[in-house]
Amino acid sequence: MLDRDGVVIVNRKYNVKAPTELALLPGAAAAIARLNRLGIKVVLCTNQPEVDKGIITHHQLDAIHHALRRMLSREGAHLDLVLCCTDNFRSEWRKPAPGMLFEGLRHFGAKAADTPFVGDQLSDLKAAWRARCPGILVRTGLGRQTESGPIPRYARPQAVYDDLQAFVDAYCANRRAADRSRADASRRAARRPVRAGG
């Protein structure tokens, strides 16, 4: 699961208010496409309080995400689910609350421990901890600022990467290593002699 601003798209001070303000971060689309090819579901979890504040409408937010999907599609990537919290106040969905992450896990029947959440802000790390997902910090967006600031011990990221592409490289390498380990264990088990009882 991924945060949006600062992870997939360029972070703007007052968030994106129109499709024309969208800009993909370098390598983000390629990273998502790689996950797509592996059959890994990609869920976007984003706070968008500008709707509740009256700065943009739900229709405008939908247009922004439609444009984002088109941009990703041009690079062979897609999002499997987009979850938004448009509430400007505390709610079970607004990060650092874990509601969106819980919904993403529920939607695909995924296990929290096997589902990293990648973000660039402390609220992302706190939401990951509360959902019991591995919290991953990237240095894009506000990530370097977050990394250098105080992070509560409970919310410290499992790992820090320069960007989404670097995370996906490491994630895929770890998956390959785990697959090889399981295959080796299976071959060793198949070679064990069967002892006759008696």
ROMAR-398331 format. One line per field, with one value per residue (C-alpha): residue number from 0; residue in three letters; x, y, z. Coordinates in steps of 0.25 Angstrom, whole numbers, m for minus. Example, Ala and Ser with C-alpha at 12.3 -4.5 7.8 and 13.67 -1.06 7.14 Angstrom:
<recs>
num = [0, 1] $
residu = [ALA, SER] $
px = [49, 55] $
py = [m18, m4] $
pz = [31, 29] $
</recs>
This chain:
<recs>
num = [0, 1, 2, 3, 4, 5, 6, 7, 8, 9, 10, 11, 12, 13, 14, 15, 16, 17, 18, 19, 20, 21, 22, 23, 24, 25, 26, 27, 28, 29, 30, 31, 32, 33, 34, 35, 36, 37, 38, 39, 40, 41, 42, 43, 44, 45, 46, 47, 48, 49, 50, 51, 52, 53, 54, 55, 56, 57, 58, 59, 60, 61, 62, 63, 64, 65, 66, 67, 68, 69, 70, 71, 72, 73, 74, 75, 76, 77, 78, 79, 80, 81, 82, 83, 84, 85, 86, 87, 88, 89, 90, 91, 92, 93, 94, 95, 96, 97, 98, 99, 100, 101, 102, 103, 104, 105, 106, 107, 108, 109, 110, 111, 112, 113, 114, 115, 116, 117, 118, 119, 120, 121, 122, 123, 124, 125, 126, 127, 128, 129, 130, 131, 132, 133, 134, 135, 136, 137, 138, 139, 140, 141, 142, 143, 144, 145, 146, 147, 148, 149, 150, 151, 152, 153, 154, 155, 156, 157, 158, 159, 160, 161, 162, 163, 164, 165, 166, 167, 168, 169, 170, 171, 172, 173, 174, 175, 176, 177, 178, 179, 180, 181, 182, 183, 184, 185, 186, 187, 188, 189, 190, 191, 192, 193, 194, 195, 196, 197] $
residu = [MET, LEU, ASP, ARG, ASP, GLY, VAL, VAL, ILE, VAL, ASN, ARG, LYS, TYR, ASN, VAL, LYS, ALA, PRO, THR, GLU, LEU, ALA, LEU, LEU, PRO, GLY, ALA, ALA, ALA, ALA, ILE, ALA, ARG, LEU, ASN, ARG, LEU, GLY, ILE, LYS, VAL, VAL, LEU, CYS, THR, ASN, GLN, PRO, GLU, VAL, ASP, LYS, GLY, ILE, ILE, THR, HIS, HIS, GLN, LEU, ASP, ALA, ILE, HIS, HIS, ALA, LEU, ARG, ARG, MET, LEU, SER, ARG, GLU, GLY, ALA, HIS, LEU, ASP, LEU, VAL, LEU, CYS, CYS, THR, ASP, ASN, PHE, ARG, SER, GLU, TRP, ARG, LYS, PRO, ALA, PRO, GLY, MET, LEU, PHE, GLU, GLY, LEU, ARG, HIS, PHE, GLY, ALA, LYS, ALA, ALA, ASP, THR, PRO, PHE, VAL, GLY, ASP, GLN, LEU, SER, ASP, LEU, LYS, ALA, ALA, TRP, ARG, ALA, ARG, CYS, PRO, GLY, ILE, LEU, VAL, ARG, THR, GLY, LEU, GLY, ARG, GLN, THR, GLU, SER, GLY, PRO, ILE, PRO, ARG, TYR, ALA, ARG, PRO, GLN, ALA, VAL, TYR, ASP, ASP, LEU, GLN, ALA, PHE, VAL, ASP, ALA, TYR, CYS, ALA, ASN, ARG, ARG, ALA, ALA, ASP, ARG, SER, ARG, ALA, ASP, ALA, SER, ARG, ARG, ALA, ALA, ARG, ARG, PRO, VAL, ARG, ALA, GLY, GLY] $
px = [0, 5, 3, 0, 7, 22, 22, 15, 14, 21, 17, 11, 10, m5, m7, m12, m25, m26, m21, m12, m4, m1, 14, 19, 32, 43, 42, 29, 21, 32, 32, 17, 17, 27, 18, 6, 14, 17, 2, 4, m9, m5, m14, m13, m17, m17, m22, m30, m36, m37, m50, m56, m50, m57, m45, m48, m61, m62, m64, m50, m43, m49, m44, m30, m29, m35, m24, m14, m18, m17, m3, 1, m6, 3, 15, 9, 5, m9, m15, m24, m31, m31, m35, m37, m40, m47, m49, m42, m44, m40, m47, m44, m40, m31, m16, m10, m22, m22, m36, m31, m21, m30, m40, m29, m25, m40, m43, m32, m32, m17, m9, m4, 10, 12, 7, 17, 11, 20, 20, 28, 22, 20, 5, 8, 18, 8, m4, 5, 8, m6, m10, 1, 7, 22, 24, 34, 39, 44, 52, 44, 33, 35, 43, 56, 50, 42, 55, 63, 52, 47, 40, 34, 40, 27, 26, 40, 41, 45, 54, 57, 59, 62, 49, 38, 47, 58, 48, 41, 55, 58, 44, 45, 59, 54, 42, 52, 61, 49, 44, 58, 58, 45, 48, 61, 54, 44, 55, 62, 49, 47, 61, 59, 59, 46, 49, 41, 34, 35] $
py = [0, 14, 28, 37, 51, 50, 35, 34, 48, 61, 67, 81, 90, 91, 77, 75, 83, 80, 69, 80, 80, 65, 61, 47, 45, 39, 24, 23, 18, 8, 3, 1, m6, m16, m19, m20, m31, m39, m39, m30, m22, m7, 1, 16, 22, 37, 48, 59, 69, 80, 74, 76, 90, 93, 96, 85, 76, 61, 62, 70, 59, 48, 56, 57, 42, 38, 47, 40, 26, 31, 36, 22, 15, 21, 15, 1, 3, 3, 5, m7, 2, 17, 20, 35, 41, 55, 58, 70, 65, 53, 41, 26, 27, 40, 36, 34, 26, 13, 12, 13, 2, m7, m5, m8, m21, m25, m22, m32, m42, m38, m40, m28, m34, m37, m23, m11, 3, 13, 27, 40, 46, 42, 41, 30, 22, 24, 18, 6, 3, 4, m5, m15, m13, m11, 4, 8, 22, 28, 41, 47, 57, 61, 48, 54, 64, 53, 44, 55, 59, 52, 39, 31, 18, 11, 17, 16, 10, m4, 2, 15, 16, 28, 26, 16, 10, 7, 0, m8, m13, m18, m23, m32, m36, m41, m48, m56, m60, m65, m72, m79, m82, m89, m97, m101, m106, m113, m121, m125, m130, m138, m144, m149, m165, m171, m180, m192, m195, m208] $
pz = [0, m3, 1, m11, m10, m8, m11, m25, m29, m26, m13, m13, m1, m2, m9, m23, m27, m42, m51, m58, m45, m45, m47, m45, m37, m45, m46, m38, m50, m54, m39, m39, m52, m47, m35, m45, m53, m41, m37, m25, m22, m21, m12, m11, 3, 3, 12, 4, 14, 3, 0, 14, 14, 2, m7, m17, m19, m19, m34, m35, m26, m35, m48, m41, m39, m52, m58, m49, m54, m69, m66, m60, m71, m81, m74, m73, m58, m51, m37, m32, m22, m18, m4, 1, 14, 11, 26, 31, 45, 53, 48, 47, 33, 33, 35, 45, 48, 41, 35, 20, 23, 29, 17, 7, 15, 16, 2, m3, 8, 11, 24, 31, 34, 19, 14, 15, 15, 8, 12, 14, 26, 41, 40, 30, 39, 51, 42, 38, 52, 56, 45, 49, 35, 32, 31, 20, 19, 6, 5, m6, m3, 12, 15, 17, 27, 34, 35, 41, 51, 64, 61, 73, 75, 72, 59, 54, 40, 37, 26, 19, 4, m6, m14, m17, m28, m18, m9, m20, m24, m10, m8, m21, m17, m3, m10, m19, m8, 0, m12, m14, 1, 1, m12, m6, 7, m2, m10, 3, 9, m4, m3, 11, 12, 16, 29, 29, 42, 49] $
</recs>
